[in-house]
């Protein structure tokens, strides 16, 4: 799942370093919105603005954990 999410997000946001330990600090509001929308569409989960926290978007691993959490709540 991590590789699939990485590929999806790297294609949409090629200037963002998804290996960064401080990924959230590299994102602007459009980048955050893009991530939430793409993951919502790809995994048929509901991601809202309240999910766009520095903790959830800190690293690629935390993004994967967020998706897994939302999938388990379906």
N, C-alpha and C positions, 0 to 999 in steps of 0.2 A: 504494500500500500504506500509506503514512504516514497519509493521510486516513482510510482504513478503520480502521486501528488507533486513531487519535485518537478517532473516533466511537464505536468499541466501548468504549474505556476511559473516555471522558467520560460515556457513558451509565451505566456501572457505578460510577464514582467521580466524581460531579459536583462534589465539593468540592476536588478536586485540580487544581492549575494545571499542565497538561501543556505549557505554554510555558516553564516554569521551567528555569533552567540547573542547578538543584539538586533535581531531581524526587525523587530517592531520599530526601532529607531530609524531604520532605513526606509520605512514606508510612509507615504503621504496618505491623505484621506482617500484618494482615488485607488491607490494600491491596496489599502485595507478593504475597500468596497469590492474591488476586483476579486480578491482572495475569497471573501465571503460568498459572493455570487457564484463564482466558478465551482467552489466546493459544494455549495447548496445544489447546484444543477447536476454536477457529476455524481454525487452520492444520494441525491433525493432526500436531503436533510434540511431542516430549517435552522439557518444561522441568522442571528439578528445583530443589531448594533451592540447590544449588551454582551455579545460574545467576542467583540473586538477589543479585548483587553491586552495590555502588555504581556501578561502572564500567558494567555492563549496564543499570542503571536510572537513570542520571544524567539523561538527557534523552529526549524522545520519539524523537529520531534514534538514540540508542543502543539503545532498545528495538526499533526497526525493524531495526537492524543485527543484533541478536541473533536476531530471527525469520528474517531472510534467511540468516544463518549456519546456523541449525538446519534450514531448508528445503534448503539446499545439501548438508547431511550426510545427508539421507534417502536 
